[in-house]
């Protein structure tokens, strides 16, 4: 068998198995399965997927929220620097490895700060 043909056969078998399991699941949920077979109560045909959906939504909400809860507010100095920061000392040649001060970064990104102009008086 060629590898592509083998993958096609496995894919078809999985497709058929998925459809068979889906039909059994729907039959169980609609109580079409005979009582002689052991299946849990048909409530669980809706209960388990509903619980999984709620758990997925809770996970998708709680993971980012717990990450945000551990961050410092934007007004806190710790969002800009920490005790391990090393200032760059001016030297000849290549600068040493260190952290760039936030004022220098802001100046490079946004230019020099403009002075605030007082609003004109009405009257």
N, CA, C and O atoms as a GROMACS GRO file, in nm:
protein
  492
    1UNK      N    1   0.083  -0.119   0.000
    1UNK     CA    2   0.000   0.000   0.000
    1UNK      C    3   0.087   0.125   0.000
    1UNK      O    4   0.192   0.130   0.065
    2UNK      N    5   0.043   0.223  -0.072
    2UNK     CA    6   0.114   0.350  -0.073
    2UNK      C    7   0.074   0.431   0.050
    2UNK      O    8  -0.036   0.414   0.103
    3UNK      N    9   0.164   0.518   0.096
    3UNK     CA   10   0.131   0.596   0.217
    3UNK      C   11   0.005   0.680   0.202
    3UNK      O   12  -0.073   0.691   0.296
    4UNK      N   13  -0.017   0.739   0.084
    4UNK     CA   14  -0.136   0.822   0.065
    4UNK      C   15  -0.263   0.739   0.070
    4UNK      O   16  -0.364   0.780   0.126
    5UNK      N   17  -0.256   0.619   0.009
    5UNK     CA   18  -0.371   0.531   0.009
    5UNK      C   19  -0.402   0.483   0.151
    5UNK      O   20  -0.519   0.471   0.189
    6UNK      N   21  -0.298   0.456   0.229
    6UNK     CA   22  -0.316   0.411   0.366
    6UNK      C   23  -0.380   0.520   0.451
    6UNK      O   24  -0.469   0.493   0.532
    7UNK      N   25  -0.336   0.644   0.432
    7UNK     CA   26  -0.396   0.756   0.506
    7UNK      C   27  -0.542   0.774   0.467
    7UNK      O   28  -0.626   0.807   0.551
    8UNK      N   29  -0.574   0.751   0.340
    8UNK     CA   30  -0.712   0.765   0.295
    8UNK      C   31  -0.800   0.658   0.358
    8UNK      O   32  -0.914   0.686   0.396
    9UNK      N   33  -0.748   0.536   0.370
    9UNK     CA   34  -0.826   0.429   0.431
    9UNK      C   35  -0.851   0.458   0.578
    9UNK      O   36  -0.963   0.442   0.626
   10UNK      N   37  -0.746   0.500   0.651
   10UNK     CA   38  -0.763   0.534   0.792
   10UNK      C   39  -0.859   0.652   0.809
   10UNK      O   40  -0.940   0.653   0.901
   11UNK      N   41  -0.849   0.750   0.723
   11UNK     CA   42  -0.939   0.864   0.731
   11UNK      C   43  -1.083   0.825   0.710
   11UNK      O   44  -1.172   0.872   0.780
   12UNK      N   45  -1.108   0.737   0.611
   12UNK     CA   46  -1.244   0.691   0.586
   12UNK      C   47  -1.296   0.610   0.705
   12UNK      O   48  -1.412   0.625   0.743
   13UNK      N   49  -1.211   0.525   0.763
   13UNK     CA   50  -1.253   0.445   0.878
   13UNK      C   51  -1.288   0.535   0.996
   13UNK      O   52  -1.387   0.510   1.065
   14UNK      N   53  -1.209   0.637   1.021
   14UNK     CA   54  -1.239   0.730   1.130
   14UNK      C   55  -1.366   0.809   1.102
   14UNK      O   56  -1.443   0.837   1.195
   15UNK      N   57  -1.390   0.844   0.978
   15UNK     CA   58  -1.511   0.917   0.941
   15UNK      C   59  -1.634   0.831   0.967
   15UNK      O   60  -1.733   0.879   1.022
   16UNK      N   61  -1.628   0.704   0.927
   16UNK     CA   62  -1.741   0.612   0.949
   16UNK      C   63  -1.761   0.591   1.099
   16UNK      O   64  -1.875   0.591   1.146
   17UNK      N   65  -1.653   0.572   1.174
   17UNK     CA   66  -1.664   0.552   1.318
   17UNK      C   67  -1.726   0.674   1.386
   17UNK      O   68  -1.808   0.660   1.477
   18UNK      N   69  -1.688   0.794   1.342
   18UNK     CA   70  -1.744   0.915   1.402
   18UNK      C   71  -1.894   0.923   1.376
   18UNK      O   72  -1.970   0.961   1.465
   19UNK      N   73  -1.937   0.889   1.255
   19UNK     CA   74  -2.080   0.892   1.226
   19UNK      C   75  -2.157   0.787   1.305
   19UNK      O   76  -2.267   0.814   1.352
   20UNK      N   77  -2.099   0.669   1.320
   20UNK     CA   78  -2.166   0.564   1.398
   20UNK      C   79  -2.181   0.608   1.543
   20UNK      O   80  -2.288   0.593   1.602
   21UNK      N   81  -2.074   0.664   1.602
   21UNK     CA   82  -2.081   0.712   1.740
   21UNK      C   83  -2.180   0.826   1.753
   21UNK      O   84  -2.251   0.835   1.854
   22UNK      N   85  -2.188   0.913   1.654
   22UNK     CA   86  -2.284   1.023   1.659
   22UNK      C   87  -2.427   0.970   1.656
   22UNK      O   88  -2.512   1.019   1.730
   23UNK      N   89  -2.455   0.871   1.572
   23UNK     CA   90  -2.590   0.813   1.564
   23UNK      C   91  -2.626   0.744   1.695
   23UNK      O   92  -2.739   0.756   1.741
   24UNK      N   93  -2.530   0.672   1.756
   24UNK     CA   94  -2.555   0.608   1.885
   24UNK      C   95  -2.582   0.713   1.992
   24UNK      O   96  -2.670   0.696   2.076
   25UNK      N   97  -2.505   0.823   1.989
   25UNK     CA   98  -2.524   0.930   2.086
   25UNK      C   99  -2.663   0.993   2.074
   25UNK      O  100  -2.730   1.015   2.174
   26UNK      N  101  -2.706   1.021   1.951
   26UNK     CA  102  -2.838   1.081   1.930
   26UNK      C  103  -2.947   0.983   1.971
   26UNK      O  104  -3.047   1.022   2.032
   27UNK      N  105  -2.929   0.855   1.937
   27UNK     CA  106  -3.029   0.755   1.975
   27UNK      C  107  -3.038   0.744   2.128
   27UNK      O  108  -3.147   0.728   2.182
   28UNK      N  109  -2.925   0.751   2.195
   28UNK     CA  110  -2.923   0.747   2.342
   28UNK      C  111  -2.994   0.870   2.398
   28UNK      O  112  -3.072   0.859   2.493
   29UNK      N  113  -2.967   0.987   2.341
   29UNK     CA  114  -3.029   1.110   2.390
   29UNK      C  115  -3.178   1.112   2.367
   29UNK      O  116  -3.252   1.168   2.448
   30UNK      N  117  -3.224   1.053   2.258
   30UNK     CA  118  -3.368   1.049   2.228
   30UNK      C  119  -3.437   0.927   2.288
   30UNK      O  120  -3.555   0.903   2.263
   31UNK      N  121  -3.363   0.850   2.365
   31UNK     CA  122  -3.413   0.728   2.431
   31UNK      C  123  -3.462   0.625   2.332
   31UNK      O  124  -3.563   0.558   2.356
   32UNK      N  125  -3.392   0.610   2.221
   32UNK     CA  126  -3.426   0.509   2.122
   32UNK      C  127  -3.348   0.380   2.145
   32UNK      O  128  -3.372   0.280   2.077
   33UNK      N  129  -3.255   0.382   2.240
   33UNK     CA  130  -3.175   0.264   2.271
   33UNK      C  131  -3.258   0.172   2.359
   33UNK      O  132  -3.322   0.220   2.453
   34UNK      N  133  -3.259   0.041   2.332
   34UNK     CA  134  -3.340  -0.048   2.416
   34UNK      C  135  -3.289  -0.052   2.560
   34UNK      O  136  -3.171  -0.031   2.585
   35UNK      N  137  -3.379  -0.077   2.652
   35UNK     CA  138  -3.346  -0.077   2.794
   35UNK      C  139  -3.255  -0.193   2.833
   35UNK      O  140  -3.199  -0.192   2.943
   36UNK      N  141  -3.240  -0.291   2.748
   36UNK     CA  142  -3.157  -0.406   2.783
   36UNK      C  143  -3.008  -0.370   2.782
   36UNK      O  144  -2.928  -0.436   2.849
   37UNK      N  145  -2.972  -0.267   2.709
   37UNK     CA  146  -2.832  -0.222   2.707
   37UNK      C  147  -2.809  -0.126   2.822
   37UNK      O  148  -2.898  -0.051   2.861
   38UNK      N  149  -2.686  -0.130   2.876
   38UNK     CA  150  -2.656  -0.038   2.985
   38UNK      C  151  -2.607   0.095   2.928
   38UNK      O  152  -2.503   0.100   2.863
   39UNK      N  153  -2.681   0.198   2.953
   39UNK     CA  154  -2.640   0.334   2.923
   39UNK      C  155  -2.679   0.419   3.043
   39UNK      O  156  -2.779   0.390   3.108
   40UNK      N  157  -2.603   0.522   3.074
   40UNK     CA  158  -2.648   0.612   3.180
   40UNK      C  159  -2.778   0.681   3.140
   40UNK      O  160  -2.820   0.672   3.024
   41UNK      N  161  -2.838   0.748   3.233
   41UNK     CA  162  -2.963   0.817   3.204
   41UNK      C  163  -2.941   0.914   3.088
   41UNK      O  164  -2.833   0.970   3.073
   42UNK      N  165  -3.045   0.932   3.007
   42UNK     CA  166  -3.029   1.017   2.888
   42UNK      C  167  -3.008   1.164   2.922
   42UNK      O  168  -2.973   1.244   2.835
   43UNK      N  169  -3.030   1.201   3.049
   43UNK     CA  170  -2.998   1.337   3.092
   43UNK      C  171  -2.853   1.370   3.061
   43UNK      O  172  -2.820   1.482   3.023
   44UNK      N  173  -2.765   1.272   3.078
   44UNK     CA  174  -2.622   1.296   3.061
   44UNK      C  175  -2.585   1.319   2.915
   44UNK      O  176  -2.475   1.368   2.887
   45UNK      N  177  -2.673   1.285   2.821
   45UNK     CA  178  -2.644   1.314   2.680
   45UNK      C  179  -2.647   1.464   2.654
   45UNK      O  180  -2.585   1.511   2.558
   46UNK      N  181  -2.717   1.539   2.736
   46UNK     CA  182  -2.714   1.685   2.728
   46UNK      C  183  -2.631   1.746   2.839
   46UNK      O  184  -2.570   1.852   2.820
   47UNK      N  185  -2.627   1.680   2.954
   47UNK     CA  186  -2.556   1.735   3.069
   47UNK      C  187  -2.406   1.742   3.050
   47UNK      O  188  -2.345   1.844   3.082
   48UNK      N  189  -2.345   1.637   2.998
   48UNK     CA  190  -2.199   1.635   2.981
   48UNK      C  191  -2.154   1.739   2.878
   48UNK      O  192  -2.061   1.814   2.907
   49UNK      N  193  -2.214   1.746   2.758
   49UNK     CA  194  -2.171   1.851   2.665
   49UNK      C  195  -2.195   1.992   2.719
   49UNK      O  196  -2.115   2.083   2.692
   50UNK      N  197  -2.303   2.012   2.794
   50UNK     CA  198  -2.329   2.144   2.852
   50UNK      C  199  -2.223   2.178   2.956
   50UNK      O  200  -2.174   2.292   2.961
   51UNK      N  201  -2.186   2.081   3.039
   51UNK     CA  202  -2.081   2.106   3.140
   51UNK      C  203  -1.946   2.132   3.073
   51UNK      O  204  -1.870   2.217   3.118
   52UNK      N  205  -1.918   2.061   2.965
   52UNK     CA  206  -1.792   2.085   2.894
   52UNK      C  207  -1.789   2.224   2.831
   52UNK      O  208  -1.685   2.290   2.831
   53UNK      N  209  -1.903   2.267   2.777
   53UNK     CA  210  -1.909   2.401   2.718
   53UNK      C  211  -1.890   2.509   2.824
   53UNK      O  212  -1.819   2.607   2.802
   54UNK      N  213  -1.953   2.492   2.940
   54UNK     CA  214  -1.938   2.589   3.049
   54UNK      C  215  -1.794   2.589   3.100
   54UNK      O  216  -1.739   2.695   3.129
   55UNK      N  217  -1.734   2.470   3.111
   55UNK     CA  218  -1.596   2.463   3.157
   55UNK      C  219  -1.502   2.531   3.057
   55UNK      O  220  -1.408   2.599   3.098
   56UNK      N  221  -1.526   2.514   2.929
   56UNK     CA  222  -1.442   2.578   2.827
   56UNK      C  223  -1.456   2.730   2.833
   56UNK      O  224  -1.355   2.802   2.825
   57UNK      N  225  -1.576   2.780   2.847
   57UNK     CA  226  -1.597   2.924   2.857
   57UNK      C  227  -1.533   2.980   2.984
   57UNK      O  228  -1.469   3.085   2.981
   58UNK      N  229  -1.549   2.908   3.095
   58UNK     CA  230  -1.487   2.953   3.220
   58UNK      C  231  -1.335   2.955   3.207
   58UNK      O  232  -1.270   3.048   3.254
   59UNK      N  233  -1.279   2.855   3.143
   59UNK     CA  234  -1.134   2.851   3.124
   59UNK      C  235  -1.087   2.967   3.038
   59UNK      O  236  -0.988   3.033   3.070
   60UNK      N  237  -1.158   2.992   2.928
   60UNK     CA  238  -1.118   3.100   2.837
   60UNK      C  239  -1.134   3.237   2.901
   60UNK      O  240  -1.066   3.332   2.860
   61UNK      N  241  -1.220   3.250   3.000
   61UNK     CA  242  -1.235   3.377   3.071
   61UNK      C  243  -1.137   3.389   3.189
   61UNK      O  244  -1.080   3.496   3.211
   62UNK      N  245  -1.119   3.281   3.263
   62UNK     CA  246  -1.039   3.289   3.385
   62UNK      C  247  -0.889   3.297   3.360
   62UNK      O  248  -0.818   3.362   3.437
   63UNK      N  249  -0.840   3.233   3.256
   63UNK     CA  250  -0.695   3.236   3.232
   63UNK      C  251  -0.646   3.379   3.203
   63UNK      O  252  -0.550   3.422   3.266
   64UNK      N  253  -0.709   3.454   3.111
   64UNK     CA  254  -0.663   3.592   3.092
   64UNK      C  255  -0.688   3.681   3.213
   64UNK      O  256  -0.608   3.769   3.244
   65UNK      N  257  -0.799   3.657   3.283
   65UNK     CA  258  -0.829   3.742   3.399
   65UNK      C  259  -0.729   3.720   3.512
   65UNK      O  260  -0.691   3.816   3.580
   66UNK      N  261  -0.686   3.597   3.534
   66UNK     CA  262  -0.586   3.574   3.638
   66UNK      C  263  -0.451   3.632   3.598
   66UNK      O  264  -0.374   3.676   3.684
   67UNK      N  265  -0.422   3.634   3.469
   67UNK     CA  266  -0.300   3.699   3.423
   67UNK      C  267  -0.305   3.849   3.445
   67UNK      O  268  -0.206   3.910   3.485
   68UNK      N  269  -0.421   3.908   3.420
   68UNK     CA  270  -0.436   4.053   3.442
   68UNK      C  271  -0.435   4.088   3.590
   68UNK      O  272  -0.389   4.196   3.627
   69UNK      N  273  -0.484   3.998   3.674
   69UNK     CA  274  -0.488   4.025   3.817
   69UNK      C  275  -0.347   4.033   3.876
   69UNK      O  276  -0.326   4.099   3.978
   70UNK      N  277  -0.251   3.966   3.814
   70UNK     CA  278  -0.116   3.966   3.866
   70UNK      C  279  -0.028   4.078   3.815
   70UNK      O  280   0.088   4.089   3.855
   71UNK      N  281  -0.081   4.161   3.727
   71UNK     CA  282   0.000   4.271   3.674
   71UNK      C  283  -0.018   4.397   3.758
   71UNK      O  284  -0.117   4.413   3.829
   72UNK      N  285   0.080   4.484   3.749
   72UNK     CA  286   0.075   4.609   3.824
   72UNK      C  287  -0.004   4.712   3.746
   72UNK      O  288  -0.013   4.702   3.624
   73UNK      N  289  -0.064   4.812   3.814
   73UNK     CA  290  -0.135   4.917   3.742
   73UNK      C  291  -0.039   4.999   3.656
   73UNK      O  292   0.081   5.002   3.683
   74UNK      N  293  -0.091   5.064   3.554
   74UNK     CA  294  -0.005   5.141   3.464
   74UNK      C  295   0.063   5.258   3.533
   74UNK      O  296   0.167   5.305   3.486
   75UNK      N  297   0.007   5.305   3.642
   75UNK     CA  298   0.068   5.417   3.714
   75UNK      C  299   0.183   5.371   3.804
   75UNK      O  300   0.253   5.455   3.860
   76UNK      N  301   0.203   5.242   3.820
   76UNK     CA  302   0.307   5.190   3.907
   76UNK      C  303   0.442   5.191   3.835
   76UNK      O  304   0.451   5.159   3.717
   77UNK      N  305   0.546   5.228   3.907
   77UNK     CA  306   0.680   5.235   3.848
   77UNK      C  307   0.732   5.097   3.808
   77UNK      O  308   0.818   5.087   3.721
   78UNK      N  309   0.681   4.992   3.871
   78UNK     CA  310   0.729   4.857   3.841
   78UNK      C  311   0.690   4.810   3.701
   78UNK      O  312   0.744   4.710   3.654
   79UNK      N  313   0.598   4.880   3.633
   79UNK     CA  314   0.567   4.844   3.496
   79UNK      C  315   0.675   4.891   3.400
   79UNK      O  316   0.680   4.845   3.286
   80UNK      N  317   0.762   4.981   3.444
   80UNK     CA  318   0.865   5.038   3.359
   80UNK      C  319   1.002   4.981   3.392
   80UNK      O  320   1.081   4.955   3.302
   81UNK      N  321   1.032   4.960   3.519
   81UNK     CA  322   1.164   4.915   3.558
   81UNK      C  323   1.153   4.818   3.676
   81UNK      O  324   1.045   4.801   3.733
   82UNK      N  325   1.264   4.755   3.710
   82UNK     CA  326   1.268   4.665   3.824
   82UNK      C  327   1.404   4.675   3.891
   82UNK      O  328   1.493   4.743   3.840
   83UNK      N  329   1.422   4.609   4.005
   83UNK     CA  330   1.550   4.622   4.077
   83UNK      C  331   1.670   4.567   3.999
   83UNK      O  332   1.784   4.602   4.030
   84UNK      N  333   1.647   4.484   3.900
   84UNK     CA  334   1.757   4.425   3.823
   84UNK      C  335   1.796   4.508   3.701
   84UNK      O  336   1.885   4.467   3.626
   85UNK      N  337   1.733   4.622   3.680
   85UNK     CA  338   1.764   4.704   3.563
   85UNK      C  339   1.904   4.764   3.575
   85UNK      O  340   1.946   4.806   3.683
   86UNK      N  341   1.975   4.768   3.464
   86UNK     CA  342   2.109   4.827   3.462
   86UNK      C  343   2.109   4.944   3.365
   86UNK      O  344   2.070   4.930   3.249
   87UNK      N  345   2.153   5.059   3.412
   87UNK     CA  346   2.159   5.177   3.327
   87UNK      C  347   2.278   5.166   3.233
   87UNK      O  348   2.382   5.110   3.268
   88UNK      N  349   2.261   5.221   3.115
   88UNK     CA  350   2.371   5.223   3.018
   88UNK      C  351   2.461   5.340   3.052
   88UNK      O  352   2.415   5.454   3.061
   89UNK      N  353   2.588   5.313   3.068
   89UNK     CA  354   2.683   5.421   3.096
   89UNK      C  355   2.749   5.463   2.966
   89UNK      O  356   2.791   5.379   2.887
   90UNK      N  357   2.758   5.596   2.943
   90UNK     CA  358   2.820   5.641   2.818
   90UNK      C  359   2.968   5.603   2.814
   90UNK      O  360   3.040   5.619   2.912
   91UNK      N  361   3.010   5.552   2.700
   91UNK     CA  362   3.150   5.513   2.685
   91UNK      C  363   3.188   5.529   2.538
   91UNK      O  364   3.102   5.548   2.453
   92UNK      N  365   3.316   5.521   2.511
   92UNK     CA  366   3.365   5.527   2.373
   92UNK      C  367   3.341   5.390   2.309
   92UNK      O  368   3.352   5.287   2.376
   93UNK      N  369   3.309   5.390   2.182
   93UNK     CA  370   3.288   5.263   2.113
   93UNK      C  371   3.146   5.212   2.132
   93UNK      O  372   3.051   5.290   2.139
   94UNK      N  373   3.133   5.082   2.139
   94UNK     CA  374   3.001   5.021   2.154
   94UNK      C  375   2.950   5.040   2.295
   94UNK      O  376   3.026   5.027   2.391
   95UNK      N  377   2.819   5.071   2.310
   95UNK     CA  378   2.764   5.086   2.445
   95UNK      C  379   2.754   4.948   2.512
   95UNK      O  380   2.742   4.845   2.446
   96UNK      N  381   2.759   4.950   2.644
   96UNK     CA  382   2.746   4.825   2.718
   96UNK      C  383   2.601   4.777   2.714
   96UNK      O  384   2.510   4.852   2.680
   97UNK      N  385   2.583   4.652   2.750
   97UNK     CA  386   2.450   4.594   2.752
   97UNK      C  387   2.375   4.646   2.874
   97UNK      O  388   2.426   4.640   2.986
   98UNK      N  389   2.254   4.697   2.855
   98UNK     CA  390   2.176   4.749   2.966
   98UNK      C  391   2.037   4.789   2.920
   98UNK      O  392   2.000   4.769   2.805
   99UNK      N  393   1.961   4.847   3.011
   99UNK     CA  394   1.824   4.889   2.984
   99UNK      C  395   1.821   5.034   2.940
   99UNK      O  396   1.894   5.118   2.995
  100UNK      N  397   1.738   5.064   2.843
  100UNK     CA  398   1.724   5.201   2.795
  100UNK      C  399   1.622   5.272   2.883
  100UNK      O  400   1.515   5.216   2.908
  101UNK      N  401   1.651   5.393   2.930
  101UNK     CA  402   1.554   5.466   3.014
  101UNK      C  403   1.424   5.493   2.936
  101UNK      O  404   1.427   5.515   2.815
  102UNK      N  405   1.312   5.490   3.007
  102UNK     CA  406   1.183   5.506   2.942
  102UNK      C  407   1.168   5.642   2.875
  102UNK      O  408   1.100   5.654   2.773
  103UNK      N  409   1.231   5.747   2.931
  103UNK     CA  410   1.222   5.880   2.870
  103UNK      C  411   1.287   5.879   2.732
  103UNK      O  412   1.238   5.942   2.639
  104UNK      N  413   1.397   5.807   2.718
  104UNK     CA  414   1.466   5.799   2.589
  104UNK      C  415   1.383   5.719   2.488
  104UNK      O  416   1.379   5.754   2.370
  105UNK      N  417   1.319   5.613   2.533
  105UNK     CA  418   1.234   5.534   2.445
  105UNK      C  419   1.115   5.617   2.397
  105UNK      O  420   1.082   5.616   2.279
  106UNK      N  421   1.051   5.689   2.490
  106UNK     CA  422   0.937   5.773   2.453
  106UNK      C  423   0.978   5.882   2.355
  106UNK      O  424   0.904   5.913   2.261
  107UNK      N  425   1.095   5.940   2.377
  107UNK     CA  426   1.143   6.043   2.286
  107UNK      C  427   1.168   5.986   2.147
  107UNK      O  428   1.138   6.051   2.047
  108UNK      N  429   1.224   5.865   2.139
  108UNK     CA  430   1.250   5.803   2.010
  108UNK      C  431   1.120   5.767   1.939
  108UNK      O  432   1.112   5.778   1.816
  109UNK      N  433   1.021   5.724   2.013
  109UNK     CA  434   0.895   5.684   1.951
  109UNK      C  435   0.804   5.801   1.917
  109UNK      O  436   0.745   5.805   1.810
  110UNK      N  437   0.794   5.897   2.010
  110UNK     CA  438   0.694   6.002   1.995
  110UNK      C  439   0.752   6.141   1.977
  110UNK      O  440   0.676   6.236   1.961
  111UNK      N  441   0.882   6.156   1.980
  111UNK     CA  442   0.944   6.288   1.967
  111UNK      C  443   0.950   6.358   2.100
  111UNK      O  444   0.908   6.304   2.203
  112UNK      N  445   1.004   6.480   2.098
  112UNK     CA  446   1.015   6.557   2.223
  112UNK      C  447   0.877   6.603   2.268
  112UNK      O  448   0.792   6.634   2.185
  113UNK      N  449   0.856   6.606   2.400
  113UNK     CA  450   0.725   6.651   2.448
  113UNK      C  451   0.703   6.799   2.420
  113UNK      O  452   0.794   6.880   2.433
  114UNK      N  453   0.581   6.832   2.381
  114UNK     CA  454   0.546   6.973   2.358
  114UNK      C  455   0.493   7.033   2.485
  114UNK      O  456   0.430   6.965   2.567
  115UNK      N  457   0.519   7.159   2.501
  115UNK     CA  458   0.467   7.228   2.620
  115UNK      C  459   0.319   7.257   2.599
  115UNK      O  460   0.274   7.288   2.489
  116UNK      N  461   0.247   7.245   2.707
  116UNK     CA  462   0.103   7.269   2.700
  116UNK      C  463   0.078   7.419   2.682
  116UNK      O  464   0.138   7.501   2.751
  117UNK      N  465  -0.010   7.452   2.592
  117UNK     CA  466  -0.046   7.591   2.566
  117UNK      C  467  -0.175   7.620   2.640
  117UNK      O  468  -0.272   7.545   2.629
  118UNK      N  469  -0.177   7.731   2.715
  118UNK     CA  470  -0.298   7.768   2.789
  118UNK      C  471  -0.408   7.803   2.691
  118UNK      O  472  -0.383   7.870   2.591
  119UNK      N  473  -0.529   7.760   2.719
  119UNK     CA  474  -0.640   7.793   2.627
  119UNK      C  475  -0.668   7.942   2.628
  119UNK      O  476  -0.650   8.008   2.731
  120UNK      N  477  -0.710   7.995   2.516
  120UNK     CA  478  -0.741   8.137   2.502
  120UNK      C  479  -0.864   8.170   2.586
  120UNK      O  480  -0.958   8.092   2.597
  121UNK      N  481  -0.860   8.289   2.646
  121UNK     CA  482  -0.974   8.333   2.729
  121UNK      C  483  -1.087   8.381   2.640
  121UNK      O  484  -1.066   8.448   2.540
  122UNK      N  485  -1.206   8.344   2.680
  122UNK     CA  486  -1.324   8.388   2.604
  122UNK      C  487  -1.366   8.526   2.653
  122UNK      O  488  -1.354   8.558   2.772
  123UNK      N  489  -1.414   8.602   2.563
  123UNK     CA  490  -1.467   8.729   2.613
  123UNK      C  491  -1.437   8.840   2.532
  123UNK      O  492  -1.477   8.952   2.565
   0.00000   0.00000   0.00000
